[in-house]
Amino acid sequence: MIKINHRIVFWIFSILIIGMILLSCGCNQLLKFYFPQSFSVSKNEMTTNDPLQNAENYNYRIRAQNYADLVSYLPSNSTPVDLRIPNELAGYKVCEIEEGCFSWCEAIKTVYIPASVNKIGHMAFYDNPSLTSISIENGNCTIEKDSFGNFTGIIYAPQNSQVYEQLKNYGYTVKTL
């Protein structure tokens, strides 16, 4: 007679149930964090939607209506630089900096974010030890609370703008652009 360990059966069953719930809920954000390439989740399958493109030291994702989202930065060397994020890449208007795009990048001293960017994602500039200042031109840009995690420098933003007030509320040092 085979003896069944009920604890093991319980844990295996629980893990399977949790996995099924996550997939059925379409937990795209959780999966996207671990699998940065874009994909979609349906009841029975997960499929890749769009491959990443590359131009000017950036990996980017093309969105509908000729827009591009920056996914990652590929510095040419480790010497800190003054980085100007472009308005366009390969003819696509840059409109979002995705989560983790510039995180842990020691090769950036200052960053200029153009008016075309309307969203800065979760941990986009997290833990950049050489980064001393960030300039954000778009006063209506959506910025997640931890987009600039561990940043202790100065952020420049348009005075009396949504971004200016939002960053002050998050506890950053903000000055007028």
Long-range contacts (C-beta under 8 A, 24 or more apart in sequence): 32-99, 33-99, 33-100, 36-71, 36-72, 36-98, 36-100, 53-89, 53-90, 55-89, 55-90, 56-86, 56-89, 58-89, 60-89, 60-92, 60-94, 61-98, 62-92, 63-95, 63-96, 66-91, 66-92, 66-93, 67-92, 67-93, 67-94, 67-95, 67-96, 68-92, 68-93, 68-94, 68-95, 69-94, 69-95, 69-96, 69-97, 69-98, 70-94, 70-96, 70-97, 70-98, 70-101, 71-98, 71-101, 72-100, 72-101, 73-101, 73-102, 73-105, 73-108, 75-105, 75-107, 75-108, 77-107, 78-106, 78-107, 79-107, 80-106, 80-107, 80-108, 80-109, 80-130, 81-107, 81-108, 81-109, 82-109, 82-110, 82-112, 83-108, 83-109, 83-110, 83-111, 83-112, 84-112, 84-114, 85-111, 85-112, 85-113, 85-114, 85-117, 86-114, 87-114, 87-115, 87-116, 88-116, 95-119, 96-120, 96-121, 97-121, 97-124, 98-124, 99-123, 99-124, 99-144, 100-124, 100-126, 101-125, 102-128, 103-127, 103-128, 104-128, 106-130, 110-134, 110-135, 111-135, 112-137, 113-137, 113-138, 113-141, 114-138, 117-141, 118-142, 119-143, 120-144, 120-147, 121-147, 122-146, 122-147, 123-147, 123-149, 124-148, 125-149, 125-151, 126-150, 135-177, 136-163, 136-177, 137-177, 138-163, 139-163, 139-164, 143-167, 143-170, 145-170, 148-172
